[in-house]
Amino acid sequence: MFRIPLTLTLLLAFTLLAQSAPPPSFDDAALRAVQFVDDREGWAAGDDGVIWHSIDGGQAWERQKSGTRATLTGIHFLTPYSGFVSGRTELPGDLGSSGVLLATTDGGITWSEISNGLLPGLNVVRFFDEKNGLVAGDSCGAYPGGAFTTTDGGKSWLPVVGPLSGSWLAADCTDTKIGKLPMLVGAGRNKAVTISNGELVNAGISLPDGRSYRAVKSNGKATFVVGDGGLLFINRDYPTGPWIPNPELPLPAEARAVCDFDTISVVGDKVWLAGRPGSVVLHSPDNGTTWSVQSTDSHVPLHSIQMLNATTGWAVGELGTILKTTNGGQKWNHVRGKLQAAVLTAHASPKSVPLTMFPVVGAAEGYLTATVAFTSADAATADPKRAADPFRLSTAIRLAGGASAETLWAFPLPGHCDGLPADGLRTYWDRLHDGKAAEQLVRQMTLAIRMWRPEVIVTDSVMPNAPPAEQLILATAQEAFKRAAEPTAFPEQITTLGLKPHAVKKLCGTAVGAEGYIKIDPKAFRFEIADTAEAMASQSVQMIRANCEPSFRIVSHRLDRLQLPNDSVLKEKPPIQLMDGCALAQGGMARRVDPKQIWSFTPTYLGEREAANKARTAMAMKFMAPHDHGGPAQLWRTLEQDLAGIPGADAAEVTAQLMRSYHDDTLTRELAHNAVNHYPTMPATLPAYRWLANYHASTETLRRIELGQMASLRPTEFYEMKGDIQQAGHTDGAAAERAKFRTSEARRDWFSTGPNLEGKLFAVNPLLSREPAQQLAFNAARLQMGLTADAEKTMAAYYRAVVGRPVTPGANPWFDATAAELYLMNRNLMPTCPKPMAACQKIAERPILDGKLDDGVWKGTTELPLAEGTKELAATHGTTARMAFDDEYLYLGVTCRHPQGEQVPLAEARKHDDDVTPHDRVELLLDLDRDYATYYRLRIDHRGCTADDCWGDASWNPQWFVAVNPTATGWTAEVAIPLSELTGNRPRHQTVWAANLTRIVPGRGVLSWSGPADATPRPEGMGLLEFRTK
């Protein structure tokens, strides 16, 4: 197994993005860990790299400089001098996270980062002595176990072996009859494990829902695990004894369902639980046999609790909250931190959060904002890395100037629900909530209002064409706006959870342009933050893919004499501000101090920042209309000069923004090359590395250039394209080749970019360079360059170093893909292929495309069952497929069953790229070069409608032929795809493509031939399609 050495790692530290934004507001940063070494000295750590230190038992605190703005998640001190802090930074786009590990030997006077660039985001640190320790956090492709052990005080780390899981949130060392066993709990699929002999072993706790296990503690007599939705497990004889699920607590069922236990502390037989809301702490004096409710002086969520002994303890949480007790919890006193939010933003998902609001309302004006995302990724089908979504949202909100963010678990939004109308989505959630989804939504929204106690609520879109989930959240907010103020509404929140009715002054929904009469100009330069709101929020936008324009409309209010404007008076009235009518003092419990008291910018600096902003805006305007500037080639030459004239950090961020906003691979390639060459160590440049490596490993992209569907700004690098370059659209019959890389030298030049980037990427981010997804792209490029021996040698070395042992198929699909590449290069290495492999037989006679699959040619083909995914769906919607080919076409036949009464008539008219997401459909993924990054996707639904894209680009419109035959008990389809639309190299005997077939039944589930299965393409889940001519 590969040991990660600290001293041998080549790592160029990221140049932190030159912050034009003000420094973070440390006073209201969430605190996620606390530890006291005695009754006088202790530390608390949390968001924005904040570390607070106390030497008087927690009455007074001073901030220690950590040297990072990472989210700090765990603390472990061995002595008053020697300690460690774990943490995480969220990488741009979908690149995951990077771990941070700080160490001190002088009680925190100085902190040094000892992480080595090869650790994913960390949530846990535990040392058992000066040499032996454990860190844990996000599971990732390179290190699926998500945990690491050290025997040399953190100088090197050994990955723990385990399946791809999710994110570990807590750990403790459990005392058992067979010795001490470290136990991990977390979010995702595998939620509770122990570490035995360097491997993860299932701890025997299983719940088939989306709840996370958030804390674990053992006292030698019992082991406790707590989590979302009032979850509590107790095992009094671990690991051989049974887990007692959800023992009785002094909480009504309605109250327990909305309580999320985030932390636990044990002293002897005494146990304390805390979490969301932070208004109560549960206490057991007898090892979990009986429980009582203790009240606190705070409402906001608590993340960590430590009882030093039976009487003295501390709890920390959101808005910098620190509580203390000196009588075992009979009284919890508020020591520091804010008490409420001025603004609560409540949304269906992070994508609908108006991020450019926070730099103005939060950073410039100082109002504390809290954000609640009501939906979450579906733990059963989503990529395991989505388990870290709550951290990404919280980081994005803090970077943009907000104060706090949380993600709820009870309303998962699986990909197969995309396209469902609001009623259909509510019906899906009703199945999870005994038919009471609407009531549970209002209950949760009411709790959030009473917990955060805002003056103003901002919620989702008021527009009639808003996404269904946003429609439901808007309706929920309107109802909760009324009920949160009523003492008789959800009374258990008041009588048991200690919250109070709360009357919000205004409820606002987001709107579009002129539809909203409260506006925040995201492009206006704000002197308080020395930048525009758009620029300050750009990192956040890149992190969670949200970009909602901050325009609002008041939906409900309790302000006297407020007359809402209408179209006839809008021009005559002064602008309405979001916080009008809210009298909150600066420095009070819901507002930060006046920024001028903390920082100031010199006139020279402000002038430089304003000039840089004008330059950014001018570039964006040019990019929106490339043909007004002489076309893409001339535009690029202009942009290249413009970028050279602004500071590197700004240029890197602008480049990243332009890459996201302009969907043209030609210009994107030039922007990515420029970023990698000129701003290689900027965080914003990381996505450019991956994009370039994937682009230049892609035979699918290359084929589009050959067919004239895409142009190059540097034609001298390739052989001249002949014939007219077609505008994006379907081709005329079997597509003729417009251009081709006719020599091996030209092809090598194209594919060499990725491998040439490998060393540079490792220097900038070692973990990202070692991800299987990245290595597979490099490997595909080498194979396309004809470097078969080099590809086999490199992949074998990677497999030995990172995987280190035979794979268990399905445990980590990325490892399966790397092993499959070794198998294909040398089939004597393994007894069988670690991925499903299907034969695609060459046929002599073409099938008649009538959608009935009754031609004799199909009888000699292999039936492929779509059985991975939603098991109950397979029983009612059984699906099979067959594939074949000849010299001109690739053929697909699918048989899709469904219950009586679900038949849908064929569409009367079809068009390219119909909206098939609301419909029962089958999707075919084809990855010809097996880079597991770029692929063709062709979709057919039960009406006979189709859609297609290449690497997510819907402008790829191949000509292909489809016939669908609906019946009372199902539907069948026959498909013929011209091979010339896919490749210029016809498949030969034993040519192997990566491929998958997935059926999505909206609101019901997903079935795939090769897993993992999801409605959102999971390229790592593709199997192998082997062409056979014999």
Long-range contacts (C-beta under 8 A, 24 or more apart in sequence): 1-158, 1-159, 1-161, 1-198, 1-804, 1-805, 2-159, 2-801, 2-802, 2-804, 3-156, 3-157, 3-158, 4-116, 4-118, 4-119, 4-148, 4-156, 4-157, 4-158, 4-159, 5-116, 5-155, 5-156, 6-114, 6-116, 6-154, 6-155, 6-156, 7-155, 9-116, 9-117, 9-118, 9-766, 10-762, 10-763, 10-766, 11-116, 11-117, 11-763, 11-766, 12-681, 12-763, 12-764, 13-681, 14-681, 14-682, 14-683, 14-764, 14-765, 15-648, 15-649, 15-681, 15-682, 16-69, 16-683, 17-539, 17-649, 17-652, 17-653, 17-682, 17-683, 17-684, 18-647, 18-648, 18-649, 18-650, 20-529, 20-530, 20-531, 20-535, 20-536, 20-609, 20-612, 20-650, 21-359, 21-363, 21-399, 21-401, 21-529, 21-530, 21-531, 21-536, 22-363, 22-528, 22-529, 22-530, 22-595, 22-598, 22-599, 23-598, 23-599, 24-48, 24-50, 24-69, 24-398, 25-363, 25-403, 25-592, 26-50, 26-63, 26-320, 27-320, 27-337, 27-338, 27-592, 28-319, 28-320, 28-337, 28-338, 28-368, 28-403, 28-404, 28-592, 29-320, 29-398, 30-303, 30-317, 30-318, 30-319, 30-320, 30-394, 30-404, 31-303, 31-304, 31-316, 31-317, 31-318, 31-320, 31-321, 31-322, 31-337, 32-71, 32-72, 32-73, 32-74, 32-303, 32-304, 32-316, 33-72, 33-73, 33-74, 33-75, 33-85, 33-303, 33-304, 33-316, 34-75, 34-304, 34-305, 34-306, 34-314, 34-315, 34-316, 34-322, 35-75, 35-76, 35-77, 35-83, 35-306, 36-306, 36-308, 36-314, 37-77, 37-79, 37-80, 38-80, 38-308, 39-308, 39-309, 39-312, 41-80, 41-107, 42-306, 42-314, 43-75, 43-77, 43-83, 43-85, 43-108, 44-75, 44-304, 44-314, 44-316, 44-322, 45-72, 45-73, 45-74, 45-75, 45-85, 45-87, 46-71, 46-72, 46-303, 46-316, 46-320, 47-71, 47-72, 47-394, 47-395, 47-398, 48-398, 49-87, 50-320, 51-85, 51-108, 51-111, 52-322, 53-107, 53-108, 57-312, 57-324, 58-314, 58-322, 58-324, 58-335, 59-324, 59-335, 61-322, 61-335, 61-336, 64-108, 64-109, 64-111, 65-111, 66-102, 66-111, 67-102, 67-111, 67-113, 68-100, 68-102, 68-113, 70-100, 71-391, 71-394, 71-395, 72-100, 72-102, 73-122, 73-123, 73-124, 73-137, 74-122, 74-123, 74-124, 74-125, 74-126, 75-125, 76-125, 76-126, 76-127, 76-133, 78-127, 78-129, 78-130, 80-107, 81-105, 81-106, 81-107, 82-130, 83-107, 83-108, 84-125, 84-127, 84-133, 84-154, 85-111, 85-125, 86-122, 86-123, 86-124, 86-125, 86-135, 86-137, 87-121, 87-122, 88-120, 88-121, 88-122, 88-123, 88-137, 88-138, 88-391, 89-121, 89-395, 90-121, 90-388, 90-391, 90-392, 90-395, 90-396, 90-543, 91-683, 91-686, 91-765, 91-768, 92-539, 92-542, 92-543, 92-656, 92-683, 92-684, 92-686, 92-687, 93-542, 93-543, 93-686, 93-687, 93-690, 94-385, 95-686, 95-687, 95-690, 95-768, 96-120, 96-121, 96-138, 96-140, 96-385, 96-388, 96-768, 96-771, 97-121, 97-137, 97-138, 97-388, 97-391, 98-765, 98-767, 99-135, 99-137, 101-125, 101-135, 101-154, 103-154, 114-154, 114-155, 116-157, 116-766, 117-765, 117-766, 117-767, 118-157, 118-766, 118-767, 118-770, 119-143, 119-148, 119-157, 119-767, 120-146, 120-767, 121-167, 121-388, 121-391, 123-167, 123-168, 123-169, 123-170, 123-186, 124-168, 124-169, 124-170, 124-171, 124-184, 126-171, 126-172, 126-173, 126-182, 128-173, 128-180, 134-171, 134-182, 134-195, 136-168, 136-171, 136-184, 136-186, 137-167, 137-168, 138-166, 138-167, 138-168, 138-385, 138-387, 138-388, 139-164, 139-165, 139-166, 139-167, 139-168, 139-188, 139-384, 139-385, 139-387, 140-385, 140-767, 140-771, 141-771, 141-772, 141-773, 141-812, 141-814, 141-815, 141-1020, 142-767, 142-770, 142-771, 142-772, 142-802, 143-802, 144-811, 144-812, 144-814, 144-815, 145-199, 145-200, 146-186, 147-171, 147-184, 147-195, 147-200, 149-195, 149-198, 158-198, 160-195, 160-198, 160-199, 160-200, 161-198, 161-199, 161-200, 161-804, 161-805, 162-190, 162-193, 162-199, 162-200, 162-811, 163-190, 163-200, 163-808, 163-811, 163-812, 164-384, 164-811, 164-812, 164-813, 164-814, 165-189, 165-190, 165-193, 165-200, 165-384, 165-387, 166-190, 166-191, 166-379, 166-384, 166-387, 167-387, 167-388, 167-391, 169-212, 169-213, 169-214, 169-215, 170-213, 170-214, 170-215, 170-216, 171-216, 172-216, 172-217, 172-218, 172-223, 173-218, 174-216, 174-218, 174-223, 174-238, 174-239, 175-218, 175-219, 175-220, 176-238, 176-239, 177-240, 178-239, 181-239, 183-216, 183-218, 183-223, 184-216, 185-213, 185-214, 185-215, 185-216, 185-225, 185-227, 186-212, 186-213, 186-214, 186-387, 187-212, 187-213, 187-379, 187-387, 187-388, 188-212, 188-379, 188-384, 188-387, 189-379, 189-380, 189-384, 191-227, 192-216, 192-225, 194-239, 203-239, 204-239, 204-243, 205-233, 205-243, 207-231, 208-380, 209-379, 209-432, 210-376, 210-378, 210-379, 210-409, 210-410, 210-412, 211-409, 212-387, 212-409, 214-260, 214-261, 214-262, 214-263, 214-275, 215-261, 215-262, 215-263, 215-264, 216-264, 217-264, 217-265, 217-266, 217-271, 218-266, 219-266, 219-267, 219-268, 219-269, 219-287, 221-269, 221-287, 222-287, 222-288, 224-264, 224-266, 224-271, 224-288, 226-261, 226-262, 226-263, 226-264, 226-273, 226-275, 227-260, 227-261, 228-260, 228-261, 228-409, 228-410, 229-256, 229-257, 229-258, 229-259, 229-260, 229-409, 229-410, 230-255, 230-256, 230-257, 230-259, 230-260, 230-261, 231-261, 232-261, 232-273, 232-288, 234-288, 236-287, 247-288, 248-291, 249-282, 249-291, 250-282, 250-291, 250-292, 250-293, 250-496, 251-282, 251-293, 251-492, 251-496, 252-492, 252-496, 254-443, 254-490, 254-492, 255-492, 255-493, 255-496, 255-497, 257-410, 257-440, 257-443, 258-443, 258-444, 258-447, 258-493, 259-497, 260-301, 260-409, 262-301, 262-302, 262-303, 262-304, 263-302, 263-303, 263-304, 263-305, 263-315, 264-305, 265-305, 265-306, 265-307, 265-313, 266-307, 267-307, 267-308, 267-309, 267-310, 268-310, 270-307, 270-310, 270-328, 272-305, 272-307, 272-313, 272-329, 273-305, 274-302, 274-305, 274-315, 275-301, 275-302, 275-303, 276-301, 276-302, 276-406, 276-451, 277-301, 277-447, 277-450, 277-451, 277-497, 277-498, 277-499, 278-302, 278-315, 278-317, 278-318, 278-321, 278-323, 278-451, 279-451, 279-497, 279-498, 279-499, 280-496, 280-497, 280-498, 281-305, 281-315, 281-329, 281-332, 283-328, 283-329, 293-496, 293-498, 294-329, 294-330, 294-332, 295-332, 295-498, 296-323, 296-332, 296-334, 296-498, 297-323, 297-332, 297-333, 297-334, 298-323, 298-332, 298-334, 298-337, 298-339, 299-339, 299-340, 299-450, 299-451, 299-452, 299-453, 299-498, 299-499, 300-338, 300-339, 300-340, 300-404, 300-451, 300-452, 301-406, 301-451, 318-370, 318-403, 318-404, 318-406, 319-368, 319-403, 319-404, 338-368, 338-403, 338-589, 338-590, 339-453, 339-589, 339-590, 340-368, 340-452, 340-453, 340-454, 340-589, 340-590, 341-368, 341-369, 341-370, 341-403, 341-404, 341-452, 341-453, 341-454, 341-590, 342-367, 342-368, 342-369, 342-454, 342-455, 342-456, 342-579, 342-582, 342-584, 342-590, 342-591, 343-367, 343-368, 343-369, 343-370, 343-454, 343-455, 343-456, 343-457, 343-458, 343-578, 343-579, 344-369, 344-370, 344-371, 344-372, 344-448, 344-449, 344-452, 344-454, 344-456, 344-457, 344-458, 344-504, 345-369, 345-370, 345-371, 345-372, 345-457, 345-458, 345-459, 346-371, 346-372, 346-374, 346-445, 346-448, 346-457, 346-458, 346-459, 346-460, 346-473, 346-476, 346-477, 347-371, 347-372, 347-373, 347-374, 347-459, 347-460, 347-470, 347-473, 348-373, 348-374, 348-375, 348-413, 348-460, 348-467, 348-469, 348-470, 348-472, 348-473, 349-373, 349-374, 349-375, 349-413, 349-469, 350-389, 350-392, 350-393, 350-396, 350-407, 350-544, 350-545, 350-546, 351-544, 351-545, 351-546, 352-460, 352-461, 352-467, 352-470, 352-510, 352-546, 352-548, 353-393, 353-396, 353-397, 353-544, 353-546, 353-548, 354-458, 354-510, 354-546, 354-548, 354-549, 354-550, 354-552, 355-396, 355-400, 355-537, 355-540, 355-541, 355-544, 355-546, 355-547, 355-548, 356-400, 356-520, 356-522, 356-533, 356-534, 356-537, 356-548, 356-549, 356-550, 357-458, 357-520, 357-533, 357-550, 357-578, 358-397, 358-400, 358-401, 358-402, 358-533, 358-537, 358-540, 359-400, 359-401, 359-526, 359-529, 359-531, 359-532, 359-533, 359-536, 359-537, 360-401, 360-520, 360-526, 360-533, 360-550, 361-401, 361-520, 361-578, 361-579, 362-400, 362-401, 362-402, 362-403, 363-400, 363-401, 363-528, 363-529, 363-536, 363-595, 364-401, 364-526, 364-528, 364-529, 364-595, 365-528, 365-579, 366-586, 366-591, 366-592, 366-593, 366-594, 366-595, 367-579, 367-584, 367-590, 367-591, 367-592, 368-403, 368-404, 368-590, 368-591, 368-592, 369-397, 369-401, 369-402, 369-403, 369-404, 370-402, 370-403, 370-404, 370-405, 370-406, 370-452, 370-454, 371-397, 371-402, 371-404, 371-405, 371-406, 372-405, 372-406, 372-407, 372-408, 372-448, 373-405, 373-406, 373-407, 373-408, 374-408, 374-411, 374-441, 374-444, 374-445, 374-469, 374-473, 374-476, 375-408, 375-411, 375-412, 375-413, 375-469, 376-407, 376-408, 376-409, 376-411, 376-412, 376-413, 377-412, 377-413, 378-412, 378-413, 378-414, 378-415, 379-412, 380-414, 380-870, 381-414, 381-415, 381-416, 381-869, 381-870, 381-1006, 381-1012, 381-1013, 381-1014, 381-1015, 382-414, 382-415, 382-1014, 382-1016, 383-1014, 383-1016, 383-1018, 392-543, 392-544, 393-544, 395-540, 395-543, 396-539, 396-540, 396-541, 396-543, 396-544, 396-546, 397-540, 399-537, 399-539, 399-540, 399-543, 400-536, 400-537, 400-540, 401-529, 401-536, 401-537, 408-444, 410-440, 410-444, 411-437, 411-441, 413-469, 414-1005, 414-1006, 414-1014, 414-1015, 415-1000, 415-1006, 415-1014, 415-1015, 415-1016, 416-1000, 416-1001, 416-1002, 416-1003, 416-1004, 416-1005, 416-1006, 416-1015, 417-1002, 417-1003, 418-917, 418-1002, 418-1015, 419-915, 419-917, 419-918, 419-919, 419-1002, 420-468, 420-918, 420-1002, 420-1003, 421-468, 421-918, 422-468, 422-469, 422-471, 422-472, 424-468, 424-1002, 424-1003, 425-468, 425-469, 425-472, 425-1003, 426-472, 427-1003, 428-1003, 438-476, 441-472, 441-473, 441-476, 442-476, 442-479, 442-480, 442-483, 443-490, 445-476, 445-477, 445-479, 445-480, 445-484, 446-480, 446-483, 446-484, 446-489, 446-490, 446-493, 447-490, 447-493, 447-497, 447-499, 448-480, 449-480, 449-481, 449-484, 449-502, 449-504, 450-484, 450-493, 450-494, 450-499, 450-500, 450-501, 450-502, 451-499, 453-502, 453-590, 454-504, 454-590, 455-504, 455-505, 455-506, 455-579, 455-582, 455-584, 455-590, 456-504, 456-505, 456-506, 456-507, 456-508, 456-578, 456-579, 456-582, 457-481, 457-504, 457-506, 457-507, 457-508, 458-508, 458-509, 458-510, 458-552, 458-578, 459-507, 459-508, 459-509, 459-510, 459-555, 460-509, 460-510, 461-509, 461-510, 461-511, 461-512, 462-509, 462-510, 462-511, 462-515, 462-553, 462-555, 463-511, 463-512, 463-515, 474-509, 474-555, 477-507, 477-509, 477-555, 478-507, 478-555, 478-556, 481-507, 481-555, 481-556, 482-556, 503-558, 504-558, 505-557, 505-558, 505-559, 505-581, 505-582, 506-554, 506-556, 506-557, 506-558, 506-559, 506-581, 506-582, 507-554, 507-555, 507-556, 507-557, 508-552, 508-553, 508-554, 508-555, 508-578, 509-552, 509-553, 509-555, 510-548, 510-549, 510-550, 510-551, 510-552, 510-553, 511-551, 511-552, 511-553, 512-549, 512-551, 513-549, 513-551, 515-551, 515-553, 516-551, 516-552, 516-553, 517-552, 517-553, 517-554, 517-564, 517-565, 517-570, 517-575, 517-576, 518-551, 518-552, 518-553, 518-554, 518-575, 518-576, 518-577, 518-578, 519-550, 519-551, 519-552, 519-575, 520-550, 520-551, 520-578, 522-549, 522-550, 523-617, 525-609, 525-610, 525-613, 527-601, 527-606, 528-595, 530-601, 530-605, 530-606, 530-609, 531-609, 531-613, 532-613, 535-613, 535-616, 535-653, 538-653, 538-656, 538-657, 539-653, 539-683, 539-684, 541-657, 541-660, 542-656, 542-657, 542-660, 542-684, 542-687, 552-578, 612-646, 612-647, 612-650, 615-642, 615-645, 615-646, 616-646, 616-650, 616-654, 618-642, 619-643, 619-654, 619-658, 620-654, 620-657, 620-658, 620-661, 623-658, 623-661, 623-662, 623-667, 624-662, 626-664, 626-667, 632-664, 632-666, 632-667, 632-711, 632-713, 633-713, 635-667, 636-667, 636-670, 636-713, 639-671, 640-670, 640-674, 643-674, 643-678, 648-678, 648-679, 648-682, 649-679, 649-682, 651-678, 651-679, 652-679, 652-682, 652-684, 652-685, 653-682, 653-684, 655-679, 655-684, 655-685, 655-688, 656-684, 656-685, 656-687, 656-688, 659-687, 659-688, 659-691, 663-953, 665-695, 665-701, 665-710, 665-953, 666-710, 666-711, 666-712, 666-713, 667-713, 669-695, 669-713, 670-713, 676-757, 676-760, 680-760, 680-764, 681-764, 685-764, 686-764, 686-765, 686-768, 689-757, 689-760, 689-761, 689-764, 689-765, 689-768, 690-768, 690-774, 692-753, 692-754, 692-757, 693-753, 693-754, 693-757, 693-758, 693-761, 693-774, 693-777, 693-778, 693-781, 694-754, 694-777, 694-931, 694-933, 694-934, 694-951, 695-753, 695-934, 696-750, 696-751, 696-752, 696-753, 696-754, 696-781, 697-751, 697-754, 697-777, 697-778, 697-780, 697-781, 697-784, 697-929, 697-931, 697-933, 697-934, 698-929, 698-931, 698-933, 698-934, 698-951, 699-784, 699-928, 699-929, 699-983, 700-927, 700-928, 700-929, 700-934, 700-935, 700-936, 700-950, 700-951, 700-982, 701-934, 701-950, 701-951, 702-741, 702-750, 703-982, 703-983, 703-984, 704-950, 704-956, 705-739, 706-737, 706-738, 706-739, 706-740, 706-741, 706-984, 707-731, 707-735, 707-737, 707-738, 707-739, 707-981, 708-738, 708-739, 709-955, 709-956, 717-749, 718-746, 718-749, 718-750, 719-743, 719-746, 728-955, 728-956, 728-957, 729-912, 729-957, 730-912, 730-957, 730-958, 730-959, 731-957, 731-958, 731-959, 731-981, 732-959, 733-959, 733-978, 734-888, 734-959, 734-978, 734-980, 734-981, 735-958, 735-959, 735-978, 735-980, 735-981, 736-980, 737-980, 737-984, 740-984, 744-786, 747-784, 747-785, 748-785, 748-786, 751-781, 751-782, 751-784, 751-785, 752-781, 752-785, 753-781, 754-778, 754-781, 755-781, 755-782, 755-785, 770-798, 770-802, 771-814, 772-802, 772-814, 772-815, 772-817, 772-818, 772-1020, 773-814, 773-932, 773-933, 773-1020, 775-818, 776-814, 776-817, 776-818, 776-821, 776-930, 776-931, 776-932, 776-933, 777-931, 777-932, 777-933, 779-821, 779-931, 780-929, 780-930, 780-931, 781-931, 783-929, 784-929, 788-825, 791-821, 791-825, 792-822, 792-825, 792-826, 795-821, 795-822, 795-825, 796-822, 806-830, 807-834, 809-834, 809-835, 810-1011, 813-1011, 813-1012, 813-1018, 813-1020, 813-1021, 814-932, 814-1020, 816-1020, 817-930, 817-932, 817-994, 817-1020, 817-1022, 820-1024, 821-930, 824-992, 824-1024, 833-1024, 835-1010, 835-1022, 835-1023, 835-1024, 836-1009, 836-1010, 836-1023, 836-1024, 837-992, 837-1023, 837-1024, 837-1025, 837-1026, 838-862, 838-864, 838-883, 838-995, 838-1009, 838-1023, 838-1024, 838-1025, 838-1026, 839-1026, 839-1028, 840-883, 840-884, 840-885, 840-890, 840-987, 840-1025, 840-1026, 840-1027, 840-1028, 841-884, 841-885, 841-1028, 842-884, 842-885, 842-886, 842-1027, 842-1028, 842-1029, 843-884, 843-885, 843-886, 843-891, 844-886, 846-886, 846-889, 846-891, 846-976, 847-884, 847-891, 847-893, 847-974, 847-976, 849-961, 849-962, 849-963, 849-974, 849-975, 849-976, 850-963, 850-965, 850-974, 851-963, 851-964, 851-965, 851-972, 851-973, 851-974, 852-965, 852-972, 852-974, 853-882, 853-893, 853-895, 853-972, 853-974, 857-884, 858-882, 858-884, 858-893, 861-893, 864-997, 864-1009, 865-1009, 866-997, 866-998, 866-999, 866-1007, 866-1008, 866-1009, 867-1007, 867-1009, 868-1007, 868-1008, 868-1009, 868-1010, 868-1011, 868-1012, 868-1013, 868-1021, 869-998, 869-1005, 869-1006, 869-1007, 869-1008, 869-1011, 869-1013, 870-1004, 870-1005, 870-1006, 870-1007, 870-1013, 872-1005, 873-1001, 873-1004, 873-1005, 873-1006, 873-1007, 874-1007, 877-920, 877-999, 877-1001, 877-1004, 877-1007, 879-922, 879-999, 879-1007, 881-922, 881-997, 881-1009, 883-1025, 885-979, 885-987, 885-1027, 887-979, 887-986, 888-978, 888-979, 888-980, 889-976, 889-977, 889-978, 889-979, 890-976, 890-977, 890-979, 890-982, 891-974, 891-975, 891-976, 891-977, 892-924, 892-973, 892-974, 892-975, 892-977, 892-997, 893-972, 893-973, 893-974, 893-975, 894-922, 894-940, 894-972, 894-973, 894-975, 894-997, 894-999, 895-970, 895-972, 896-920, 896-922, 896-942, 896-970, 896-971, 896-972, 896-973, 896-999, 897-969, 897-970, 898-969, 898-970, 898-971, 898-1001, 899-969, 900-968, 900-969, 903-966, 903-967, 903-968, 903-971, 904-942, 904-943, 904-966, 904-971, 905-943, 905-966, 906-943, 906-944, 906-964, 906-966, 907-943, 907-944, 907-945, 910-944, 910-945, 910-946, 912-946, 912-947, 912-948, 912-957, 913-946, 913-947, 913-948, 913-949, 913-954, 913-957, 914-941, 914-945, 914-946, 914-947, 915-947, 916-940, 916-941, 916-945, 916-946, 916-947, 917-1002, 918-1002, 919-943, 919-945, 919-1002, 920-971, 920-999, 920-1000, 920-1001, 920-1002, 921-999, 921-1000, 922-973, 922-997, 922-998, 922-999, 922-1000, 923-997, 923-998, 923-999, 923-1000, 923-1017, 924-975, 924-995, 924-996, 924-997, 925-994, 925-995, 925-996, 925-997, 925-998, 925-1017, 925-1019, 925-1022, 926-982, 926-993, 926-994, 926-995, 926-1025, 927-993, 927-994, 927-995, 927-1019, 927-1022, 928-982, 928-983, 928-993, 928-994, 930-992, 930-993, 930-994, 930-1024, 932-994, 932-1019, 932-1020, 932-1022, 933-1019, 935-994, 935-1017, 935-1019, 935-1022, 936-982, 937-1017, 938-975, 938-977, 940-964, 940-973, 940-975, 942-966, 942-971, 944-973, 958-982, 987-1027, 988-1027, 988-1029, 989-1027, 989-1028, 989-1029, 989-1030, 990-1026, 990-1027, 990-1028, 991-1026, 991-1027, 992-1024, 992-1025, 992-1026, 992-1027, 993-1024, 993-1025, 993-1027, 994-1019, 994-1022, 994-1023, 994-1024, 994-1025, 995-1022, 995-1023, 995-1024, 995-1025, 996-1021, 996-1022, 996-1023
